[in-house]
Amino acid sequence: MAADVNQTRDEGRAALIAGVGCYTLWGFLPLYFHLLSTLGVGSWEMIAHRTLWAAPWALLIVLLARQGGQVAAVLRQPKTLFVLALSTLAIFVNWSIYVFAVNAGHVIETSLGYYINPLMNVAAGALLFRERISREGAIAIGLAAVGVAIQTAALGHLPVISLGVALSFCLYAILRKQVKADAQTGLFIECAYLAVPGLLYVLHLQATGAGHLGASPGVTALLLLAGPATVVPLALFAWSARRMPLSAMGFLQFIAPTLQFAVGVALGEPFTPLRALSFVFIWLGVATFAYGAWKKTRQLSPA
């Protein structure tokens, strides 16, 4: 009994570390795409290399985890392959919106999307998985809604980038939670789905002389880095998501947008007083939700 409790506690601690790690890496990811953009690499080329080089890294993780047999088993399960195809589509949409937004100078708007996403996860957890929303969680969602409304007024239109980023990643998290396979296996299948179109587009760019692979050692190294930059945080996310409640993952996800927001400001993106007011409401929602999570932890700690 005590051994089981210790094992559960150790697994929970490992899931927490993995979650913090993945969101920290995602928080600094805009700097990677910004650097590629300054070197002349276009958004579609970045996405293509991301999908192409992620596949061998995902395969490496599967081999290290000795899950080749599980991959073979999943390949014989049409329903699981279908769900993974849907999650692949969701993450591809998320990547595309994100990369284009970063390269267009909208890092702050993407950060807003990732602030919204955790609260969207909480709502989805309640609706789909019957996870209870605390009073603090409900208040946090309300404050975030006010923040989105003010952001809409500041931009003069709905924050489409923010909502697209939030919705696509929330859908990805929901779908991945339904997959009855280890994180590494699911991730490899997703990367395999994307690798073929990625390879075809990279070959097309190289054949027409528009590709940057091989243009210089530095650019080539950065393009190849798209593999681990993509797979490592996704593997950490998928592994921790299967071992933590969706609402808890939502709380950890506040790390990424905070870092992204700082990156956007550092890159000199416009930050008007009205946009600042919208983030005040978002941050109040974050603080409220964090307080609720802390209080819940304090209440559970004696048990």
KASUL-V236299 format. One record per backbone hydrogen bond with DSSP energy under -1.0 kcal/mol. NH is the residue of the N-H (numbers start at 1). CO is the residue of the C=O. E is the energy in kcal/mol with one decimal. If there is no record, write none. Layout:
# KASUL-V236299
nh={NH/NH}
co={CO/CO}
e={E/E}
This chain:
# KASUL-V236299
nh={5/6/7/8/9/10/11/12/13/14/15/16/17/18/19/20/21/22/23/24/25/26/27/28/31/33/34/35/36/37/38/40/41/46/47/48/49/50/51/52/53/58/59/60/61/62/63/64/65/67/71/72/73/74/75/76/77/81/82/83/84/85/86/87/88/89/90/91/92/93/94/95/96/97/98/99/100/101/102/103/104/105/106/110/111/112/113/114/115/116/117/120/121/122/123/124/125/126/127/128/129/131/138/139/140/141/142/143/144/145/146/147/148/149/150/151/152/153/154/155/156/160/163/164/165/166/167/168/169/170/171/172/173/174/175/176/177/178/181/186/187/188/189/190/191/192/193/194/195/198/199/200/201/202/203/204/205/206/207/208/210/211/215/220/221/222/223/224/225/226/227/229/230/231/232/234/235/236/237/238/239/240/241/242/243/249/250/251/252/253/254/255/257/258/259/260/261/262/263/264/265/266/267/268/269/276/277/278/279/280/281/282/283/284/285/286/287/288/289/290/291/292/293/294/295/296/297/298/299/300/301}
co={1/2/3/4/5/6/7/8/9/10/11/12/13/14/15/16/17/18/19/20/21/22/23/24/28/29/30/31/32/33/34/37/36/42/43/44/45/46/47/48/49/54/55/56/57/58/59/60/61/62/67/68/69/70/71/73/74/77/78/79/80/81/82/83/84/85/86/87/88/89/90/91/92/93/94/95/96/97/98/99/100/102/101/106/107/108/109/110/111/112/113/116/117/118/119/120/121/122/123/124/125/125/134/135/136/137/138/139/140/141/142/143/144/145/146/147/148/149/150/151/152/158/159/160/161/162/163/164/165/166/167/168/169/170/171/172/173/175/179/182/183/184/185/186/187/188/189/190/191/194/195/196/197/198/199/200/201/202/203/204/205/205/212/216/217/218/219/220/221/223/224/225/226/227/228/230/231/232/233/234/235/236/237/238/240/245/246/247/248/249/251/252/253/254/255/256/257/258/259/260/261/262/263/265/264/272/273/274/275/276/277/278/279/280/281/282/283/284/285/286/287/288/289/290/291/292/293/294/295/296/297}
e={-2.2/-2.5/-2.4/-2.5/-2.5/-2.7/-2.4/-2.3/-2.3/-2.4/-2.4/-2.0/-2.3/-2.4/-2.3/-2.5/-2.4/-2.3/-1.9/-1.9/-2.1/-2.1/-1.7/-1.2/-1.2/-1.6/-2.6/-2.0/-2.0/-2.3/-1.9/-1.7/-2.1/-2.1/-2.4/-2.5/-2.4/-2.2/-2.4/-2.3/-2.6/-2.5/-2.4/-2.2/-2.0/-1.9/-2.4/-2.6/-2.0/-2.4/-2.1/-2.2/-1.9/-2.7/-2.2/-1.2/-2.2/-2.3/-2.1/-2.2/-2.4/-1.8/-1.9/-2.4/-2.2/-2.0/-2.2/-2.3/-2.2/-2.2/-2.0/-2.6/-2.5/-2.5/-2.3/-3.0/-2.2/-2.2/-2.7/-2.3/-1.1/-1.4/-2.7/-1.9/-2.2/-1.7/-1.6/-1.9/-1.3/-2.3/-2.2/-2.1/-2.6/-1.9/-2.0/-2.5/-2.9/-1.9/-2.3/-3.0/-1.3/-2.4/-2.2/-2.2/-2.5/-2.2/-2.1/-2.6/-2.2/-2.0/-1.8/-2.2/-2.4/-2.1/-2.4/-2.3/-2.2/-1.8/-2.4/-2.4/-1.9/-2.6/-2.7/-2.8/-2.6/-2.4/-2.7/-2.2/-1.8/-2.1/-2.4/-1.8/-2.4/-2.2/-2.5/-2.7/-1.5/-1.3/-1.6/-2.3/-2.6/-2.1/-2.1/-2.3/-2.6/-2.6/-2.2/-1.7/-1.8/-1.8/-2.8/-2.4/-2.1/-2.2/-2.7/-2.0/-2.4/-2.6/-2.4/-1.8/-1.9/-1.7/-2.0/-2.6/-2.3/-2.1/-2.4/-2.4/-1.6/-1.2/-1.5/-2.4/-1.2/-2.8/-1.8/-1.3/-3.2/-2.2/-2.6/-3.0/-2.3/-2.2/-3.0/-1.3/-1.4/-2.1/-1.9/-1.5/-1.9/-1.6/-1.5/-2.1/-1.0/-1.3/-1.8/-2.6/-2.9/-1.8/-2.0/-2.7/-2.4/-2.3/-1.9/-1.6/-2.0/-2.5/-2.1/-1.8/-1.9/-1.6/-1.7/-1.8/-3.2/-2.2/-2.1/-2.4/-2.8/-2.5/-2.6/-2.8/-2.3/-2.2/-2.4/-2.6/-2.7/-2.2/-2.1/-2.2/-2.0/-1.8/-1.6}
